[in-house]
């Protein structure tokens, strides 16, 4: 009976998606942290390397097997580190053309997380892929730090408001190529600010060809210039596309900080007890009428902040834990040594009298 119930439970779990499933194959890595082969369906030359990406940066265990099922020895090199880390696995000896299986295991996983079938082709001369670049520029806005009110007396931050935003020039390299994916995958690429320019994302990691990030520039300029570099995933040699150095005019892009107006309703003392640093003048103007004769704490803080009045914080009752600690330390709350001894003596006398009374009572009854 229990076997039948167990079978039904397993079937229900399978239908609901909770039962174990087969390990991921061909790019379906099964979990966000699992490493995977980049473009596994693209052929890899025998003298090239297998490009592997690790979303959480951990170095995976890599096992490459051929038709015989025997693992091929090889080395794993770190090619580029960023939000995602890329590795290149290369066989210790040239692989024969054919089909191979790449099994990957996360450092925290008890078993292999994913398997990918790859195709190895004949060795080919390694040459820098031919690229084209047509950069474009656009505005990129980023929220500046918020201004936050404080809640006296704990000085904890309450609600916040955005005070402005900063606009940068975002230059997309606009890369294109007629090369095959197999050739492109033997390199990683990046666009960065040309020498003499200042970029906000100065440390740019190398990425696959179709994921090269745009460059964010700081400061206003008439034009912004970029350069393109590539790294060989086998030798780790970095090469620059000198012919692709490009500049693009600023055009209508306005770079810099833009301040946003703050509504007086946000600064009402009933919700913004103490003003954000730098906004005291507006906070005082916004609450002048409401706190003219107000007895509440926020209005007392208004007079302290805006009219040089006394600080109301020193007149607040102490916290409950302070009251408890003061009571425990006071002589009126805790008996001293003499009082304790006197209390103990009285208890002993009363106990002795009760015992004597109990003995006489039993004798009289007898």
N, C-alpha and C positions, 0 to 999 in steps of 0.2 A: 504493500500500500504506500509506504513512504517513498519507494522508488518512483512510483507513478506521480506522486505529488511533486517530487523533486524535478522530474522531467517537465511537468507542466510549468513549474516556476522558472526553469531555465528557458523554456520556450517563450514565456511571457516577457522575461528580461531581454531576450533576443529581439522580440518585436518592439520593445520600448527603447532599444538602443543601449542597454546596460551590459549585455553579455560581451565577452571578449571577441574581438574581431581579428582578422588576419593582419599581419604587419603591413605597413604601408609600402607601396611599390610605385616606381616611376613618378616620383615627385610629390605624391600624397604622403607627407611626412608624419601624419598622425597627431602631431602636437606642435605648438608654436616654437618650442625650444629645440625640437629635433633638427639635426643637421641634414642637409640635402645636397644632391648634385645639381649644379647649375646647368640648365638645358641638357638633360640626360640623353635626349634623342639626337643631339648633334654629335657627329663622329669626332673622334679624338685621334690625332696622329700618334703613331707608336713612340715617337720621341717627344711627345708633349706630356701634359699633366692633366689630371682630372680636377676640375674646379669645384670646390665644396664650400658651401656657406653655412655658418653656425650663427643662428639668430641671437643666442645669449653669449656668444664669444667663447664658450668652452670648447676645448679641443676634442673632437670625437675620435673614437676608435674606428679605424678603417680597415676592412678586409676585402681584398679583390681576388676573386676566384674565376678560373676559366672553365672550359667544358669538363675538365677532369675533376673539378671541385677542389683542387689544391690551391691554397692561398699563395698569392704571389708576394714576395717581399718588396717593400718600397719605403719611401720616405715622405713625411708630411711636413710641409713648410707653411709658415704663416706669411700670407701675401699682403693683406691689408686689414687694419683694425679700425673699427668705428662702432656704430650702433650694431652693425653686423660684421663678424669677422670672416674673412675668406682664407681658405687653405688650398694649397695645391699638392695633390698626391702624385708622385712619379715612381714608376717601377724601377727597381734597382737594375734591371736588365731590360732591353727592348722587348715589348710584348709582340707576339705574333698577331697579325690581323685576325679579327673574329669578334665573337660576342663574349662579354665578361659581365660578371655581377659584382656590384659595389654594395657592401653591407656596412651600415653606419650605426654606431651605438653611442648614445649620450653618456657622459661621465657618471651620471646618477641613475642610469637605467640598468636594470639587471639583465636585459636582453637587447638584441639589436632592434632599433626603432624603425629603421627603414631600409629598403633594398632597391637598387636601381640597376637596370640593365643598360649597358653602354656598348658602343661599337668602336673597336680600335681599327684604324686604317693604316696603310703603309706610312713609314716615316716620310716627312716632308721638310724642306728647308724652312726655318723659322724666319719670317720677315714681318716687319711692322705693317699692320693693316693700313690700307689707304683710307683716309677719312676726309670728310668735308665738314665745314663749320659755317653756319649762318646764324650768328648770335642775334638775339632780340632782347629788348629791355622793357621792364615793367616796374611799377611801383609795388613795394612790399611793405605793408603796414604791420607794426607790432605794438601791442598795448604796453604803455609805460607803467611803472609801479603805481599802485592804487594809493589813494589817501584814505585812511581809516580813522574813525572816531574811537574814543576811549571811554570806558565805563568806570567812573570813579566809584569807590576808592580802590578797587583792585587793579585799575589801569589796564584792564584786558581790552583787546580790540573788539569792536562790535562790527557794525556794517561799514562797508567800504564803497568807494566810488572811483571810477576811472577818470583821471585828470587829464589824459592826453594820449597821444600815440606817436610813435616814431616811424617815419617813412624812409626806407632804404631803396637803393637802385638794385633791382634783381636782374642779372644778366644770364639768360639761358644760352648755353653754347650752341644749341641747335645742330647736334652732330648727326651725320648720316654717312652711310657707307654702302658700297656694292659688294663688299666682301661677304663670304659665307659665315654663318654662325660658328662653324668649327674654327675658322681662322680668328674671328673676333674673340672667342672664348679663351684663347691662349694668352690674353692680355686683360688687364683691368685698366680703367681710364679715370681721369679726373680733370676738371676745369678749375682754374684758380686765378686770382688776380695777378696780372702781369707785374713785373718788377716796377716798383715805384708807386703802386696803388695799394690802398688799404682796404682789406675785405673783412667783414664781420665774421665770416666763417673761414678764417685763415687756415686752419688745420683741416684740410679736406681729404677724406679717405678715398682710395681708389675703389671704383665700383665697376660692375659689368657695363658693357657698352650702352644698354638700354636704360640704365639707371644713374647716369652721370648727373650729379646735382648742379643746380644753378649757383652762381656766385653772388653774394650779397655785399654791396659796397657801402662804406661809411663816408659821410661827408659829401658835399655838393661838388660837382666837377662838370666840365663841358662834355667829357666823354669818359667812358670806362673801358679798360682793356683787359683781356683775358688771354691765358695761354692754356694749351692742352698737353697733358702728359700721359704716358702709358707705362705700365710695369709688366714685365714678362713673368708669368706665373711659374715658369720653370727655373729661370736663372735669377729672378728678382731684380734684373737690371731695369732702371728707369730711363726712359727716352722721351725727349720733347719733340712735339710737332712744331718746329719753328715756323713752317709755312702756314700754320693755322693761327698764329697770333693775330687777334682781331680786336678792333676798337669799335664801340658803338656810341653814338651821341646820346646825350641825356634826353633830348626831346622835351616832352611835356611833363616828365617826371619831376616832381618837387621833392627834394630830399631834406629831411630835418624833423624837428619836433613840432607837433601841432597840439596846442592846448585846447581843452574842451571846457566850456562853461559849466559851473556847478550850481545847481538849483538851490535856492535858499531853503526849500522844503527839506532837502537832505540834511541841512545843518540845524534843523529845529532842535532845541535843547532837550525836548522830551524824548527824542530818539538818539540824538548825538550829544551826550552829556558833557563831554569835553572835546574841543575841536581838534581836527588833525593838525599836526605841525605845519605851519605856514599858512593855514586858513583861519587864523584867529580873527583878523579884521572883518572878514565876511561873516564869520560866525557871530561876532558881536553885533554887527548891523542886523543880521537876520533875527536875533533874539532880543533886541532892545525893547520893543513894545511888550512882548509877552512876559518879560522878566523885570518889568519896572518895579513891581512891589511883590513879586512872587516869593513865597516862603519855602518853596521846595528846594531840594539839594541842587538840582540843575541851575536854578536861578541864583542860589548862593555862589555856585561856581561861576556863574556869569559875572556877578559883581567882583569876584576875586580875579577873574581873567581880564575883564574889560574895564573895571573901574578901580583897580588896585585895592579892592576890599580885602578883609581878612580871609584867610583860608578856612573854609568850613571843614576841611578834612580832620583838623586837630580836635574838633568838637564832636566828631562822630563817636558813638559808643564803641568800645573795643570789641574785637571779634570774640565769639563765644569761647574759643579755645584759650584766649588770653584771660577771660574772666575766670575760667576754671583753674588756670595755672596760678592766678593771683590768690584765689581762695585757698588753694592747697598750700600756698606759702605763708599765709597769714597766721598769726598766733591765736586769733580768736576762732579760727575754723578748725585747727588741729590741736588737741590737748598736748601740753608739754609733759615731761617725765614725771613731775610731782603729781599732776592731776591723774595720770594713768595709775600711779602707785596707790593713790587714795581710792580710786574707783575699785581697784582690785582688792584692797583691804575690806571695803564695805561688802563686796560680794562674798568674800570668805567668811565674814562674821554671820551674814544672813544664812549661808549654807550650813554653818556649824549649828546655829540655833534650830534649824529645821531638822537636822539629824537628832539632836537631843530630844526635841519634842516627839519625834517618831518613836524613839526607844521607850520613853516613859509611857507613851500611849499603849504600846504593846504589853508592857508590864502590868498596867492597871487592868487590861482586859483579861490577862491570864489570871 
